[in-house]
């Protein structure tokens, strides 16, 4: 990942002093793949900390909200809102950064749905998701123009 950065033994806390694996990794520090493997425990630890912070800040409340939903289909309906809320949190934590999401080959939603026609249902979740996104530019590309106005006049 970062072959130009030196690999310090202090980054290998999971290895004890004098262990053969530690000596081997130290000797191979200039090999990019080994450097990545040696840094993996720190990445996992940092991700764990981020997950704990999210859980404390919002996760417990979201779990209660999900538990209040009685049917699996209800959970599925709320997934775009949950994802958008997580993305909004990230944007705020990163100093108000903006995000651009590209959705290409949009017509594949209809083929994947098995209908092969321009029905409304396959892209309904994308329309819902777009409505929840804040500070996010959603770019949709495909062979045909969107027909969202036919489904919902508020897209004008």
N, C-alpha and C positions, 0 to 999 in steps of 0.2 A: 504494500500500500504506500509506504513512504521509505523507499530504499535509501534515500539520502540521509535519513535520521539514524544516528547511532543507537544500537540496542544496549541498554544498560541492564545489568544483572538485577538492579533494584526493581525492574519491571516484572521480574519473574518471581513474584512472592510465593507462588504455588510450588516452587522448587526449593528444597532445602540446600544448605551449604554443602558443596562437594558432591552433589548428585551428578551422575553421568549425563543425564538429560540436560541439566543446566549448563554443564561444561560444553556439551555438543551444540546447544542453541547459541551459547556465547561465541563459539568458534565459527558458527555459520551465520552470524549476525548480518553479514553483507548480502546474504541470499534473500531476495524480496519475500518469498513465500514464508520462510522461517520467521522473518521479522513480523509478518502479519499474524502468524500463529502465536507468537510470543505476546503480542499485544491483545489478543482476543480476550483473556480474562478481565483486563481493565475495561474493555468495551462492554462486556457483559455486565460488569459491576456498575458502570455508569448508566447503562440502559436500565438496570434494576433500580437504581436511585430515581431515575426519571419516572419509572412506572410507579414507584412508591409515592412520589410527589403527586402524580396525577391521581392516584387512588385516594390520597388524603384530600386533595383539592376538589375533585369532582367524581371520582369513581364510585364511591359508596352511595352517593345520591343517585347516580345513574343506575346502579344496580337496583336500588329501591324502585326507581321508575320502571325499569324493565320487569321487575317482579310483579308490579301492579298490572302488567299486561297479561291477559288471560290466554291468548292464543298465539302460537308461533307466527302466524301471519301478521299479527299486530307488531311483533318485534321486527319482522322484516320491513314493515311499513315505516318504522321509525329509524331504520339504519341510516338512510341519507341524512336525517337530522343529527344523529349522533356523530357521524363522520364530519359533517359541517361544523358542529360545535367543537370537536377536537381540533380541526384545522383552524378555526377562529382563535382558540386558546393558543395554539402554536404561533400564529401570526402576532398575537399580543405579546407573548413571551419574547419574541424576536424583535421587539421594538416597532411593531406595526408594519412589518414587512408584508408585501403583497405576494400573492401566489398566482401562477398561471397554470391551468390544467388543460391539456390538449386531449380531446377525444376524437380519434380518427376512425375512419371506416364506420361511421355511425349507422349506415344501412345494414350492417351485419347484425344489429339487434333484431331486425325483422326476420332475417334468415335463421338466426339462432332460435327464435321463437317457434319456428316450424311452420309459420303461416306463409312466409315469403311475400307478404303484402305489406302495404304501408298502414298497418293498424296502429292504434294509439297505445295499447297496453305495454308493448315492449320498451318504450322509452319513457313511460310515465315516471319511473323512479329517477331518471335523469332530470326531468322537468322539476320534480319535487326537490331534488338535491340542489339544482341551480337556484331555486327559490330560497334555500337556507344559507347559501354561501355568502359570506361577507368578506370584503377585501380580497376576493378571488375573481380572476377573469377566467371564465369558462369558454374555451374555443372548441366548437363542434364542427368537424369536417366530415363531409360525406358526398355521395354522388347526387343526392337530391336535396332541394331546400327543405328546411324544417317546416313541419305543419303544425307547430304548436299553437298558432293562432286559431286553427280550426277546433282545437280542443279546449282552449282557454283564452278568452278575449283579453285577459290581463297582460298578455305578452306583447301588446302593442307598444 
